[in-house]
């Protein structure tokens, strides 16, 4: 019964909100003006991958949750992750979108890190496609599930190396997006570079 409830909830989530609008808020003041003080948790820490980041969370613990990171008081990164969210990018990315559909949106092939490690499934390079420069993304392989692939096929696309998305095993796996970030690129200062 519980599993059916989760699947039904996921199926009912439609990505209609623009993640680009969050990035366009500019700073904490703009964020609270647009989304309301009661929907913004500011000055908080969260763990994402190997990093502990500080920033804000809007609509915490909901299907509209977004992590917001600042640099010198300005929003430079907005991130969603999980299986589904009410947010999408203006370019058409949303959580759960299959790799083959992302290829179409990028209008070019791209490069992923291998699966089955801490940074598995991350986009290493958009190879100059339409999603380059402002999109970061990771493709899911939660719990290293590789449904439809044999262990030998999965081993071919695993580990700390890079793969073209045209690799036969990656195409067969066709993983879904489970993390999307929109960023404002910047050059880190000397201290940040450490």
PyMOL commands that set and color helices and strands:
alter all, ss='L'
color gray80, all
select helices_A, chain A and resi 2-12+19-23+28-35+37-39+99-106+142-144+151-156+168-173+190-193
alter helices_A, ss='H'
color red, helices_A
select strands_A, chain A and resi 17-18+40-48+51-58+66-71+74-81+87-88+111-113+123-125+135-139+162-164+177-183
alter strands_A, ss='S'
color yellow, strands_A
deselect
rebuild
show_as cartoon
